[in-house]
Amino acid sequence: MDSAPAPDKSAAGPTAPAPRIAAEGLVRRFGPRTVLDGVGFAIPAGQVTCLLGPSGCGKSTTLRILAGVDVQDAGTIRADGRLIAGGGTFLPPEARGIGLMFQDFALFPHLSVADNVAFGLPRQAEGRARRVDELLERVSLKGFGPKYPHELSGGEQQRVALARALAPRPRVLLMDEPFSGLDERLRDGIRDDTLALLKEAGTAVLLVTHEPHEAMRMADEILLMRNGRIVQRGAPYNLYNAPVDRNAAAFFSDVNLLTARVRGALAETPFGAFLVPGVPDGAEVEIVIRPQHIRIDFDRDGRGPAPTPEQGTAARAIVERARFLGRESLIEFRLADGGACLKATVPNVFLPKPGTTMWLMVRRDRCLIFPRV
């Protein structure tokens, strides 16, 4: 019998390019303590990925290993498909083609702005001065070349550090809390300018931060870290709206927490029963409610709003404190039955007096339910 014809490889579609940077199974130990425990990810060209998590979770250690200033105990790192660390291979930092940008900027005080930007370029490189001028103009520092770092503001120094990191045209840029030292009024504008420049250059970016707002503003993908592991990954919208557990939900915003015991697939709360299919009777669940998803209504002679399928039963509550925060007002309540304390936010100015009785309702579709651990 004739054998089947060999597949026509020429008819196959184009092979997807390798990620600019990819890590697999990174492990790092310091004595008995495991700082990284199987960390892995891949970042394609032009993508900003954010390592987000509390201090001590392993974010900066991951960055140092990728940069080559620390060595993993296990796992591999590849750049554009080429093995650069692991399996008996170790390329030094200068051979990896990876740019670095840290929160302290690390500008050389004895060098001018132009010389700082040009530091990573070969001295005899053709067009060296033109490259420096081009980058200074892109970061809105045209004409600043002769100045020295001490003559610049914090925001200007940050822009010089960005220009220096981009000068060698790195295919990968590692950024460790690069905006944390900036005045809040400058931070958003500089972040947006930085993001536009990196996207235009097609640079794969790994940004480390402990600020959820910064991660959600800049990242295409967020890697949420905890205790040396990535516990959840995805687009900012997905992590915010579908967190993997209560701690993940609380990391992205303030939350209210109600605890309830399950009976017949229902968890009874002051806001009525929540359906929790698949949870055994007697188990406890935690119901997470974000402050902006609490609806406030006025007390009408002790009669609250009528229950609805979308918002369940209204719960009577007493105002403990109200504060105006600029864009919104934060009101703290205690449920009238002596139960939980809850926070609610409303746009603009709303400052009811302490002791005022009100009714609270919650958006069922916005509540998050997790097993209690």
C-alpha positions in Angstrom: 0.0 0.0 0.0 1.3 3.4 -0.9 2.3 5.6 2.0 0.5 8.9 2.6 2.1 11.9 1.0 4.3 14.1 3.2 2.6 17.3 4.3 3.3 20.4 2.1 5.2 22.6 4.6 5.2 25.5 2.0 1.4 25.7 2.4 1.6 26.2 6.1 1.0 29.8 7.5 3.8 32.0 8.7 5.3 31.1 12.0 4.5 33.5 14.8 7.5 35.4 16.0 9.1 34.4 19.2 8.4 36.6 22.2 10.9 39.4 22.8 11.4 38.0 26.3 10.2 34.8 27.8 10.8 33.2 31.2 9.8 29.7 32.3 9.9 28.1 35.7 12.1 30.7 37.4 13.0 29.7 40.9 15.2 31.8 43.3 16.1 30.9 46.9 17.9 32.8 49.5 18.9 30.3 52.1 15.7 28.5 53.3 13.4 31.2 51.8 12.0 30.7 48.3 11.6 34.2 46.7 10.5 33.0 43.3 8.6 29.8 42.9 8.0 28.8 39.2 7.5 32.2 37.7 6.9 32.2 33.9 5.6 34.6 31.2 6.2 35.8 27.7 6.1 39.4 26.3 5.8 40.1 22.6 7.1 43.2 20.8 5.2 46.3 21.6 3.5 45.0 24.7 3.6 46.5 28.2 3.4 43.8 30.9 3.2 44.8 34.5 4.4 42.8 37.5 2.1 43.9 40.2 2.1 42.9 43.8 2.9 43.9 47.4 6.5 44.6 48.6 8.5 41.4 49.0 6.5 39.3 46.6 9.4 38.8 44.2 8.9 41.5 41.6 12.3 43.1 41.7 14.1 39.8 42.0 12.4 38.8 38.8 13.7 41.9 37.1 17.2 41.4 38.4 17.3 37.9 37.0 16.1 39.0 33.6 18.7 41.8 33.5 21.5 39.3 34.4 22.5 41.0 37.7 21.2 38.0 39.6 21.0 34.3 38.7 18.1 32.0 39.1 18.4 28.6 40.8 16.2 27.0 38.2 14.3 27.9 35.0 15.2 29.5 31.7 15.1 32.9 30.0 14.9 33.4 26.3 15.2 36.6 24.2 13.7 36.4 20.7 13.8 32.6 21.1 17.5 32.6 22.0 18.5 31.0 25.4 20.2 33.7 27.5 20.1 32.1 31.0 19.5 28.6 32.3 20.4 25.1 31.3 24.1 25.9 31.7 23.9 29.2 29.7 24.4 32.6 31.2 24.8 35.8 29.1 26.2 38.8 31.0 23.9 41.9 31.2 25.8 43.8 28.5 25.2 40.9 26.0 21.4 40.6 26.5 20.2 43.7 24.7 17.9 44.5 27.6 17.5 48.1 28.8 17.0 49.1 32.4 15.2 52.0 34.1 15.0 52.3 37.8 13.2 54.6 40.2 16.3 56.6 41.3 17.1 57.4 37.6 20.9 56.8 38.3 22.1 59.7 36.2 25.8 60.4 36.2 26.1 63.8 38.0 29.4 64.6 36.3 28.0 64.1 32.8 25.9 66.5 30.8 22.3 65.5 29.8 23.6 64.7 26.3 26.4 62.6 27.6 24.1 60.7 29.9 21.8 59.9 27.0 24.7 58.8 24.9 26.3 56.7 27.6 25.0 53.4 26.2 25.9 54.1 22.6 29.2 53.1 21.1 31.6 56.0 21.1 32.3 55.8 17.3 28.7 55.0 16.4 27.6 56.8 13.3 24.8 59.3 14.0 25.5 59.2 17.8 24.9 62.9 18.3 21.8 62.8 16.0 20.3 60.0 18.0 20.8 62.0 21.2 19.2 65.1 19.8 16.3 63.1 18.4 15.5 61.4 21.8 15.8 64.7 23.7 13.3 66.2 21.4 11.0 63.3 21.7 11.0 63.6 25.5 10.4 67.4 25.3 13.9 68.3 26.4 15.2 69.9 23.2 18.1 72.2 24.0 18.8 70.5 27.4 21.9 68.7 26.2 24.5 70.9 27.8 22.8 71.0 31.2 23.7 68.8 34.2 21.4 66.6 36.2 21.4 68.9 39.3 20.0 71.6 37.1 16.9 69.6 36.3 13.6 68.9 38.1 12.6 65.4 39.0 10.3 65.1 36.0 13.1 66.3 33.7 15.6 63.8 35.2 13.0 61.0 34.6 12.8 62.0 31.0 16.6 61.9 30.6 16.7 58.5 32.2 14.0 57.3 29.7 15.9 58.7 26.7 19.1 57.0 27.9 17.3 53.7 28.3 15.9 54.0 24.8 19.1 55.2 23.1 20.6 51.8 22.2 17.1 50.7 20.9 16.7 47.8 23.3 14.2 45.2 22.2 13.3 44.7 25.9 13.0 47.4 28.6 12.8 46.6 32.3 11.3 49.3 34.5 11.4 49.1 38.3 9.0 51.6 39.9 10.3 54.3 37.5 7.6 56.9 38.4 7.4 56.5 42.2 9.6 59.5 42.9 7.6 62.0 40.8 5.2 64.5 42.0 1.6 63.2 41.5 0.8 66.2 39.2 3.6 65.2 36.8 3.2 61.4 37.0 0.2 60.8 34.7 1.5 63.0 31.9 5.0 61.5 32.0 3.6 58.0 32.2 1.5 58.6 29.1 4.4 60.1 27.2 6.6 57.2 28.1 4.0 54.7 27.0 3.5 56.3 23.7 7.3 56.4 23.0 7.7 52.7 24.0 4.8 51.6 21.9 6.1 53.5 18.9 9.5 51.8 19.2 8.0 48.3 19.5 9.8 47.7 22.7 8.6 44.8 24.9 8.3 46.3 28.4 8.2 44.7 31.8 7.1 47.2 34.4 7.3 46.5 38.2 5.0 48.4 40.5 3.0 48.0 43.7 0.4 50.6 42.6 -2.7 49.1 40.9 -3.7 52.4 39.4 -0.3 52.6 37.6 -0.6 49.0 36.4 -4.1 49.5 35.0 -3.2 52.8 33.3 -0.1 51.4 31.5 -0.3 47.7 31.1 -1.7 45.5 28.3 -1.3 42.6 30.6 -1.0 42.4 34.4 0.8 39.6 36.2 -0.4 39.7 39.8 2.3 38.2 42.2 2.0 37.0 45.7 4.6 35.1 47.7 6.9 34.5 44.8 4.2 33.2 42.4 2.0 34.6 39.7 -1.5 34.1 41.1 -3.4 35.7 38.2 -2.7 37.1 34.8 -4.7 38.9 32.1 -5.9 42.3 30.8 -6.5 45.0 33.5 -10.3 44.8 32.9 -10.4 41.1 33.5 -8.3 41.2 36.7 -10.4 44.0 38.1 -13.8 42.4 37.3 -12.9 38.8 37.7 -10.3 38.5 40.5 -9.1 35.1 41.4 -9.8 35.6 45.2 -10.7 38.1 47.8 -7.1 39.3 48.2 -6.8 39.9 44.5 -10.1 41.9 44.6 -8.9 44.0 47.6 -5.5 44.7 45.9 -7.2 46.7 43.1 -9.7 48.7 45.3 -11.2 49.2 48.7 -13.8 46.4 49.4 -16.5 45.7 51.8 -16.6 42.1 53.1 -19.6 40.1 54.4 -19.3 36.6 55.7 -22.2 34.2 55.4 -22.9 30.5 55.9 -24.4 28.5 53.1 -27.8 26.7 53.5 -29.4 25.1 50.5 -27.1 26.8 48.0 -28.1 30.2 49.5 -26.0 32.6 51.6 -28.1 34.8 53.8 -26.9 38.5 54.2 -28.5 41.8 55.4 -29.1 42.4 51.6 -31.0 39.2 51.2 -29.9 35.7 50.0 -27.2 35.2 47.4 -27.2 32.1 45.2 -24.0 30.1 45.6 -24.4 26.8 43.6 -22.0 24.0 44.2 -21.0 25.2 47.7 -21.8 22.5 50.4 -24.2 23.3 53.3 -22.4 24.7 56.3 -19.5 26.1 54.4 -18.7 29.8 54.8 -18.4 32.3 51.9 -17.1 35.8 51.6 -19.1 38.3 49.6 -17.0 41.2 48.3 -18.7 44.5 47.5 -16.8 47.5 46.2 -17.9 50.9 47.7 -19.0 52.3 44.3 -21.5 49.4 43.9 -23.5 50.3 47.0 -26.6 52.4 46.3 -27.8 54.8 49.0 -31.4 55.8 49.5 -33.0 58.0 52.1 -35.0 56.7 55.1 -38.8 57.1 54.6 -40.4 56.6 58.0 -38.6 53.4 58.4 -39.6 52.0 55.0 -36.8 51.2 52.6 -36.9 50.7 48.9 -38.8 47.7 47.6 -36.7 44.7 46.8 -35.7 44.1 43.2 -34.1 41.0 41.5 -31.1 43.2 40.6 -30.4 44.7 44.0 -32.1 42.4 46.5 -33.2 43.6 49.8 -32.4 47.0 51.3 -30.4 47.1 54.6 -30.9 49.9 57.1 -27.7 51.6 58.1 -26.5 54.5 60.2 -23.9 57.1 58.9 -20.7 57.1 61.0 -18.6 59.4 59.0 -18.6 61.2 55.6 -15.7 62.8 53.8 -15.3 64.6 50.5 -12.3 63.3 48.5 -12.3 65.7 45.5 -13.9 63.6 42.8 -16.2 61.6 45.1 -17.5 61.4 48.6 -16.8 58.5 51.0 -19.5 57.6 53.5 -18.9 55.0 56.2 -21.9 53.2 57.6 -22.7 50.7 60.3 -25.6 48.4 59.6 -28.5 49.1 62.0 -28.6 45.6 63.3 -25.2 46.2 64.9 -23.4 44.3 62.2 -20.8 45.1 59.6 -19.3 48.5 58.8 -19.5 49.3 55.1 -18.1 52.0 52.9 -19.9 53.6 50.0 -18.7 56.2 47.5 -20.8 58.5 45.4 -19.7 61.1 42.8 -19.4 64.8 43.8 -20.4 66.1 47.2 -22.6 64.0 49.5 -22.0 64.5 53.2 -24.8 63.2 55.4 -24.4 63.9 59.1 -23.3 61.2 61.5 -26.2 59.4 63.0 -28.4 59.8 59.9 -30.4 56.6 59.1 -30.3 55.5 55.4 -30.9 52.5 53.3 -28.3 50.6 51.4 -28.7 48.3 48.4 -26.0 46.4 46.4 -25.7 45.5 42.7 -25.9 41.7 42.7 -24.1 41.5 39.3 -21.1 43.4 40.7 -20.7 41.4 43.9 -17.9 38.8 44.1 -18.3 35.6 46.1 -15.4 33.4 47.3 -15.0 30.4 49.7 -13.8 31.6 53.0 -10.3 30.4 53.7 
